[in-house]
């Protein structure tokens, strides 16, 4: 998994790329939680995620819970077909706010 973090205003955009699996999810978890701890809103760009497993999903859920505790927001954007399918199967598409594009998420 590769990642890129950019900031626009008070929002950190975390773009995850490739496979978010058992091997790479600890990196994703730390990346998400460290940005949540920085009291920024988080927008996770999933457009380049080719595969995500339960450990990757758990990292997203943990970051969402942490953001709710510290009063910031966390949303997903531009979910790839593979990522969206997993989120839908777990019914997490009802838990996360998911925007069609990163721009939609930034403008919300």
C-alpha positions in Angstrom: 0.0 0.0 0.0 1.1 3.5 -0.8 -0.4 6.7 0.6 -0.3 10.4 0.1 -1.5 13.1 2.6 -2.4 16.6 1.5 -4.1 19.3 3.4 -6.8 21.7 2.2 -8.0 24.1 4.9 -8.8 22.2 8.0 -9.1 18.9 6.2 -6.4 16.2 5.7 -6.9 14.2 2.5 -5.4 10.8 2.9 -5.2 8.9 -0.4 -4.7 5.2 0.1 -3.4 3.3 -3.0 -3.1 -0.4 -3.7 -3.9 -3.2 -1.3 -5.0 -2.4 2.2 -4.5 -5.8 3.8 -3.2 -7.5 6.9 0.4 -6.5 5.9 -0.3 -2.8 5.3 -3.2 -2.0 7.6 -1.0 -1.2 10.6 0.5 1.6 8.5 -2.9 2.8 7.4 -4.1 2.6 11.0 -1.2 4.7 12.3 -1.6 7.2 9.4 -5.3 7.6 10.1 -5.1 7.9 13.8 -2.2 10.3 13.8 -4.1 12.6 11.6 -7.3 12.3 13.7 -5.2 13.1 16.8 -4.1 16.3 15.0 -7.7 17.6 15.3 -8.2 17.8 11.6 -11.2 16.6 9.6 -10.2 13.6 7.6 -11.2 12.7 4.0 -10.0 9.3 3.0 -9.6 9.0 -0.8 -10.2 5.3 -1.7 -10.2 5.8 -5.5 -6.9 3.9 -6.0 -7.6 1.0 -3.5 -7.5 -2.2 -5.5 -8.3 -4.5 -2.4 -9.2 -3.9 1.2 -9.7 -6.7 3.7 -11.2 -6.8 7.2 -8.1 -5.4 8.8 -8.2 -2.4 6.5 -11.8 -1.9 7.2 -11.1 -2.1 11.0 -8.5 0.7 10.6 -11.2 2.9 9.0 -13.7 2.1 11.7 -11.2 2.8 14.5 -10.3 6.1 12.9 -14.0 7.0 12.6 -14.6 6.2 16.3 -11.5 8.3 17.3 -12.7 11.2 15.2 -16.1 11.2 16.8 -14.5 11.2 20.3 -12.4 14.3 19.5 -15.1 16.1 17.7 -13.7 16.0 14.2 -15.1 14.5 11.1 -14.0 11.5 9.0 -15.5 10.7 5.6 -14.6 8.5 2.7 -14.5 9.7 -0.9 -14.3 8.2 -4.4 -14.4 4.6 -3.2 -13.2 2.2 -5.9 -15.5 -0.6 -6.9 -13.5 -3.1 -4.8 -13.5 -0.9 -1.7 -17.2 0.0 -2.0 -18.2 -3.6 -2.4 -16.5 -4.6 0.9 -18.0 -1.6 2.7 -21.5 -2.5 1.3 -21.1 -6.2 2.3 -20.3 -5.1 5.9 -23.1 -2.6 5.7 -20.6 0.1 6.6 -21.8 2.2 3.7 -24.6 3.1 6.2 -22.1 4.1 8.9 -19.6 6.1 6.9 -20.3 9.2 5.0 -19.1 8.4 1.4 -18.8 11.1 -1.2 -18.6 10.4 -4.9 -15.5 12.5 -5.4 -12.9 14.2 -3.2 -14.1 17.6 -4.3 -17.7 16.7 -3.1 -16.2 15.8 0.2 -14.3 19.0 0.5 -17.3 21.1 -0.4 -19.6 19.4 2.0 
